[in-house]
Amino acid sequence: MNNLHSHNLVETDFKEILFEKRVCLDRDSTPVAGLYNAWIILNNPKQFNSYTTAAVKEVILAFRQASNDRSVVAVVFTAIGDKAFCTGGNTKEYAEYYSGNPQEYSQYMRLFNDMVSAIFLCEKPVICRVNGMRIGGGQEIGMACDFSIASDMARFGQAGPKHGSAPIGGATDFLPLLVGVERAMASLTLCEPWTAHQAYYYGVISDLAPVLKLNGKFVVNPLVVTDRITDEYGRIIFGSMKTGEALAKAKEIIASAETDLSMLDKAVNDLIAKILHTFPNCMNKTISEVRKFKLEHWDKNKESSREWLALNMLSEAKAGFRAFNYGPKDNREVDFIKLRRLLAEGHEWNEELHEIISPQFQKEKV
């Protein structure tokens, strides 16, 4: 038993992310000797845990290592802090290196595809611990996981068509399976985020937990409507963001509250304790069978999607990512009306067009 082979491709010294083995807890929260959970933790809180090229490489290796570790019961995929699980690719790197360079972005997207596939190939249940925003590519890698348990302050959604891309790194493959075509269409095209309560109601996540404490007691996210009431059109607005005076009061409550992720961690550990009391091989086979529904679409589309995304770096992605990275904080989107008018007139995608539509250039002219 002491001469077990290592099946890791390389032994990794993680620098961009954190990789931790934490003792598994039983149903009564007592530690279980010799059994662990592997925590793969994105570690870029200053940029909302967006992943750089180097981080993507490490995530791939971390999932391989966790999968091969005989003592690991489950994998927890999460991030540092309480603001964001992940907001996708690092827009600074996109704007400064990949925009205008389709050949480079094509290679990067091969790494991204390998990261998503590494989640699917992991021979352990994978739980996304959503500690904050899960947007863009963050939503895509989160939906590749087997379970998602979220802070009830988290928000979920895509940003592609608003920032020069298309959500084809998994979102168009996975989201229709989870919520149906109509709701997926609205989310993927309009880029309007869902609250954690909406995500739970729609079936995007398995569970959610309160993280705000007021006077020593946990309170439900005060920003959202938590009763299943209807709006003026008779639509159920459960989980929607409050508006007007109610929103202002909710923000006051948040300002006076503290953030405590212990209930989120308890929900994650409670789920793993249930997994602990199952046959591991039967569990893995069941998970791999359910994953096939996502994999069917993912494996069919990932390469053609990668090629399209690479070429898009010459036009809309170049404009969108540079606008987001270089534009003023209060305006990080291109002028969509001007863009559509120019394209309708037959204007080519050149530097003149970029200057006309980009907020950073308009700021310089003022």
Buried (B, 14 or more C-beta within 10 A) or exposed (E): EEEEEEEEEEEBEBEBBBBEBBEBBBEEEEEEEEBBBBBBBBBBBEBBBBBBBEBBBBBBBBBBBBBBBEEBBBBBBBBBBBBBBBBBBBBBBBBEBBBBBBEBBBBBBBBBBBBBBBBBBBBBBBBBBBBBBBBBBBBBBBBBBBBBBBBBBBBBBBBBBBBBBBBBBBBBBBBBBBBEEEBBBEBBBEBEBBBBBBBBBBEBBBBBBBBBBEEEEBBEBBBBBBEEEEEEEEEEBBBBBBEEEEBEEBEEBBEEBEBBBEBBBBBBBBBBBEBBEEEBEEBBEBBBEEBEEBBEBBBEBBEEBBEBBBEBBBBBBBBBBBBBBBBEEEEBBBBEEBBEEBEEEEBEBEEEBBEBBBBBBBEEEE
